[in-house]
Amino acid sequence: MPAWPALLTTKLACAYTTLSEASFRAVVKLKGLEPRDVAGLAVTRWRRADLDALIDSLPARGAEMPADAPPETAPVPASRTPEPE
């Protein structure tokens, strides 16, 4: 999409972040991001600016996490990734 809208449906927010809907919902829940209600209409939208901030807050692969980060947010080094059974 050449120009992403400022407010995105969940489907578009997933496409924008290149996450499945399940992964998207897990990440926004972990980060405490909430969608926006749109002026009394029965629609909910995600702010593109909020998604950009969320993306910017994600650690780089292999980056050190802050000492106070919850364990479920810490990246798993590739050498510790379990082998598929």
Helices and strands as residue ranges (DSSP letters): E 7-8, H 10-17, H 21-31, E 36-37, E 44-47, H 48-57, G 71-73, G 78-80
